[in-house]
Amino acid sequence: MDSNLFENEKNKYEKIYVDINYAINDINEFLSEDRINQRKYISRSNILKDYIKLIDALESKYNKKSIFKIFEKEDYYISKLNKYKKEHESHFKQIENCLKCSCFRCIKECNFDTCLGCRSNSKIVTCDHKEVNCTGYSDYTLNLTNNDTNEEDTYKVLSTIQVLNDNKRYIVIQNIHNHEEKYILYHYPGIKEDTYGEISDACEFDYVAQIFNSCNLD
């Protein structure tokens, strides 16, 4: 077994846990309780806390002198850690995205969707705190019917863009089979299903395209 397994995992997630608690302290005095509780990393912080406790418990057990230790396979400890992370996989992914999200330490009482509009594997990559904010996605696809060909195809969602002044939302998608095929559409989030519409105004299209091209989606 890698003797650094426990140390590496503990160092990584203790740092993340500390970063989250610093972020909570940073926003506490500036935002309302409702706004604070919307931050997804707050509800997930206990997942990290329990994982760190599990690392400590397994490390203690591994280091304990016992005649039975020789019968314990090294994979036992790795599988215990992996099992916990697998059971909480979506939460770990959410936390990783929260750390990179523009909302992580933001103290603005803005009118953007922020955490309420957050999807799995997404993060806000650009926000001017006044008019425009852009969300990037790592694993979000849509099956849509092409109006010209009447054929259904799968598209990767590259970004959604919210413009407050016009009270409009846009979505940027890319055909997974043809990366040259990209579309910018109106985005109308719904309770059960989102809907989309074509942009007919060339100036508006160019404006949204310019916003998207300025986003850092990494």
Secondary structure, DSSP 8 states (H G I E B T S, - for coil): --TTHHHHHHHHHHHHHHHHHHHHHHHHTTS-HHHHHH-HHHHHHHHHHHHHHHHHHHHHHHHS--TTGGGS-THHHHHHHHHHHHHTHHHHHHHHHHHHSTTTT-----SS-GGGG--TTEEEEEE-SSSEEEEEESS-EEEEE-TTT--EEEEEEEEEEEETTTTEEEEEEEESS-TT-EEEEEEE--SS--EEEE---HHHHHHHHHHHHH----
